[in-house]
Amino acid sequence: MSDPKWKGKISHHAQLGGIETAVIDNGPGRGVRIAWINTGTGLRYKVVIDRAMDIMDAFYNQHNLSWLSCTGITPPAPFSDKGIEWLRTFGGGLITTCGLSHVGGPDKDAFGERSLHGRISNAPAEIISIIQPDPAMGKLEMSITGIIREATALGPNLILKRTISGVLGEAGIQVKDEVINRGNTPMPHMLLYHMNFGWPIVDEGARIIWNGSWTSRDEKSSEIFREGNDFYTCPPPLASHAGTGEAAAYIDVAADADGTCTCGVYNPALNMAVAIKFRKKELPWLTNWQHWGEGEYIMGLEPGTNPPIGQKAAREQGTLRQLAPGEQCNYHLDIRILTDQQAINKFLNDTTNVN
């Protein structure tokens, strides 16, 4: 806010924006702690404190950004860790965290049995800090920080320290994650940000933006992800995607000279884009999930340490990271809403798709 027209005219920072915590009191999510964050730009979003501080609802002015599943927000279900039970409480949202030791479908080997996408999104956070903006003092930054555990007594003890921050007057979200092995034995570590975009930012004719070499996940996904097909343009709902119909591609995402990867979605009808930036050395893979079912119309962009192939396959490939006791990994995710045509053009030029 370089031109503070509000100076001398407000009594409380909430007239511009800030962080408001609350507890849902009705429906399946009753009792779940949340935090609404308002950037003062039209971008506002809901952090679900009791679900790993994942981001559910996200709006820019009147336009929804995220896909929300029919389950809505539900309390964490820490023992829904068999098979595909994870889907019973998968609310969608702008970010659902997958990991911290497994991302992908259910698998099993000599090292144990794991369910779809791991346990962390079913773990509540302990909030350790909320910093409100103080415009009168020239402090426009705001943040919320929490600790989430994937732990077992006498066993694994992985800690996720998450900070979600922003600046009043900027239509952006920054996520900083620190994953630490607080146990006394090495631990496998996988992390994936399951970002789910829905109508109207995702609509017929909207463009999916990423660049890199890719492979179709499986034969079924080749319906969409095949050479010569335009899988960068969102189609109308597809009958073939009813139920569990879907397609996915694993992308060795391209980075710029600074090692920054950029992806996102652009809807020319809304003159709006969502740009996502992350560091190649931290999150070397991107998955593009497309599920165009009637009434379940979703496009997912998923930066990760690995493709969602599961711990077993990553171990067999030699790509499964092991965190030594006390070892820490840091991750950074930057999400920006773009409505200025010059900024949109730069975003598109920086992430040129080869069609």
Backbone hydrogen bonds, N-H to C=O, Kabsch-Sander energy under -0.5 kcal/mol:
donor,donor_aa,acceptor,acceptor_aa,energy
5,K,3,D,-2.2
7,K,4,P,-1.8
9,K,6,W,-2.9
15,Q,12,H,-2.0
16,L,13,H,-2.4
17,G,13,H,-2.3
18,G,38,N,-2.1
20,E,36,W,-2.6
22,A,34,I,-2.3
24,I,32,V,-2.5
30,R,27,G,-2.0
31,G,24,I,-3.7
32,V,29,G,-2.4
34,I,22,A,-2.8
35,A,47,V,-2.3
36,W,20,E,-3.1
37,I,45,Y,-3.0
38,N,18,G,-2.7
39,T,37,I,-0.5
39,T,43,L,-2.5
44,R,42,G,-0.6
44,R,59,F,-2.1
45,Y,37,I,-2.2
46,K,57,D,-2.4
47,V,35,A,-3.3
47,V,45,Y,-0.5
48,V,46,K,-0.5
48,V,54,D,-3.4
49,I,33,R,-0.7
49,I,47,V,-1.1
50,D,33,R,-1.4
51,R,48,V,-1.8
52,A,123,A,-2.3
53,M,48,V,-1.3
54,D,48,V,-0.8
54,D,51,R,-2.1
55,I,95,I,-0.9
56,M,46,K,-2.8
56,M,54,D,-0.6
59,F,44,R,-2.8
60,Y,63,H,-2.7
61,N,42,G,-2.3
63,H,60,Y,-2.5
64,N,62,Q,-0.6
65,L,58,A,-2.6
66,S,58,A,-0.8
67,W,196,N,-1.8
69,S,91,G,-2.2
72,G,69,S,-1.1
80,S,77,A,-2.2
81,D,79,F,-1.4
85,E,82,K,-2.4
87,L,84,I,-1.8
88,R,85,E,-1.9
89,T,86,W,-1.3
90,F,87,L,-1.0
91,G,89,T,-1.1
93,G,67,W,-3.5
94,L,56,M,-1.7
95,I,55,I,-2.4
96,T,194,H,-1.7
98,C,192,L,-2.7
99,G,117,H,-1.7
100,L,190,M,-0.6
105,G,308,P,-0.5
107,D,114,R,-1.7
109,D,112,G,-2.4
112,G,109,D,-1.8
114,R,107,D,-3.0
116,L,83,G,-2.8
117,H,104,G,-3.0
118,G,115,S,-1.5
120,I,99,G,-2.2
122,N,119,R,-1.9
123,A,120,I,-1.6
125,A,49,I,-1.9
126,E,147,I,-2.5
127,I,125,A,-0.7
128,I,145,T,-2.3
129,S,145,T,-1.5
131,I,143,S,-2.9
132,Q,130,I,-0.6
134,D,139,K,-3.3
137,M,134,D,-1.6
138,G,135,P,-2.0
139,K,134,D,-2.2
140,L,138,G,-0.8
142,M,166,G,-2.3
143,S,131,I,-2.0
144,I,164,I,-2.0
145,T,129,S,-2.8
146,G,162,R,-2.4
147,I,126,E,-2.0
148,I,160,L,-2.9
150,E,158,L,-2.9
151,A,149,R,-0.6
152,T,156,P,-2.6
155,G,152,T,-2.1
158,L,150,E,-2.5
159,I,180,I,-2.8
160,L,148,I,-3.4
161,K,159,I,-0.6
161,K,178,E,-2.9
162,R,146,G,-2.4
162,R,160,L,-0.7
163,T,176,K,-2.6
164,I,144,I,-2.5
165,S,163,T,-0.5
165,S,174,Q,-2.6
166,G,142,M,-2.1
168,L,140,L,-2.5
169,G,39,T,-2.7
170,E,167,V,-2.2
172,G,170,E,-1.8
173,I,335,I,-2.5
174,Q,165,S,-2.5
175,V,333,L,-2.9
176,K,163,T,-2.8
176,K,174,Q,-0.5
177,D,331,Y,-2.5
178,E,161,K,-2.1
179,V,329,C,-2.9
180,I,159,I,-2.5
180,I,178,E,-0.5
181,N,327,E,-2.2
182,R,157,N,-2.6
182,R,180,I,-1.0
183,G,157,N,-0.6
187,M,323,L,-2.2
189,H,321,R,-2.3
190,M,100,L,-2.2
192,L,98,C,-2.1
193,Y,303,P,-2.8
194,H,96,T,-2.7
194,H,192,L,-0.8
195,M,193,Y,-1.3
195,M,301,L,-1.3
196,N,93,G,-1.3
196,N,194,H,-0.5
197,F,195,M,-0.6
197,F,299,M,-2.8
198,G,65,L,-1.6
201,I,64,N,-1.1
201,I,198,G,-0.7
202,V,198,G,-1.7
203,D,201,I,-0.6
205,G,234,C,-2.2
206,A,203,D,-2.5
207,R,266,Y,-3.5
208,I,232,Y,-3.7
209,I,207,R,-0.5
209,I,264,G,-3.0
210,W,208,I,-0.6
213,S,252,D,-1.0
215,T,250,Y,-2.0
217,R,248,A,-2.7
222,S,218,D,-0.8
222,S,219,E,-0.9
223,E,220,K,-1.4
224,I,221,S,-1.7
225,F,221,S,-2.8
226,R,224,I,-1.6
229,N,226,R,-2.0
231,F,229,N,-1.5
233,T,230,D,-0.6
234,C,206,A,-2.8
238,L,292,W,-3.2
241,H,238,L,-1.5
242,A,239,A,-1.6
245,G,242,A,-1.6
247,A,290,Q,-2.1
249,A,288,N,-1.6
250,Y,215,T,-2.7
251,I,249,A,-0.5
251,I,286,L,-3.2
252,D,213,S,-2.9
253,V,251,I,-1.6
254,A,211,N,-3.0
256,D,260,T,-2.2
259,G,256,D,-2.1
261,C,278,F,-3.4
263,C,276,I,-2.2
264,G,209,I,-2.2
265,V,274,V,-1.7
266,Y,207,R,-2.7
267,N,272,M,-2.9
270,L,267,N,-1.0
271,N,267,N,-0.9
272,M,267,N,-1.6
273,A,338,L,-2.3
274,V,265,V,-2.7
275,A,273,A,-0.5
275,A,336,R,-2.7
276,I,263,C,-3.4
277,K,334,D,-2.8
278,F,261,C,-1.9
279,R,332,H,-0.6
280,K,259,G,-2.8
282,E,279,R,-1.0
283,L,279,R,-3.0
285,W,304,G,-2.1
286,L,251,I,-2.2
287,T,302,E,-1.3
288,N,249,A,-2.1
289,W,287,T,-0.7
289,W,300,G,-2.1
290,Q,247,A,-3.1
291,H,298,I,-2.3
293,G,296,E,-1.4
296,E,293,G,-1.6
298,I,291,H,-3.2
298,I,296,E,-0.8
299,M,197,F,-2.0
300,G,289,W,-3.8
301,L,195,M,-1.8
302,E,287,T,-2.3
304,G,285,W,-2.7
305,T,191,L,-2.6
306,N,191,L,-0.5
309,I,307,P,-2.8
310,G,103,V,-2.1
313,A,309,I,-0.5
314,A,310,G,-2.1
315,R,311,Q,-2.5
316,E,312,K,-2.2
317,Q,313,A,-2.1
318,G,314,A,-0.8
318,G,315,R,-0.7
319,T,314,A,-2.4
320,L,314,A,-0.9
321,R,189,H,-0.7
321,R,319,T,-0.6
323,L,187,M,-3.5
324,A,322,Q,-0.6
326,G,181,N,-3.3
327,E,324,A,-2.7
329,C,179,V,-2.6
331,Y,177,D,-2.6
333,L,175,V,-2.4
334,D,277,K,-2.5
335,I,173,I,-2.8
336,R,275,A,-2.7
337,I,171,A,-2.5
338,L,273,A,-3.0
338,L,336,R,-0.5
344,I,340,D,-2.5
345,N,341,Q,-2.7
346,K,342,Q,-2.0
347,F,343,A,-2.2
348,L,344,I,-2.5
349,N,345,N,-2.6
350,D,346,K,-2.4
351,T,347,F,-0.8
352,T,349,N,-0.8
355,N,353,N,-0.8
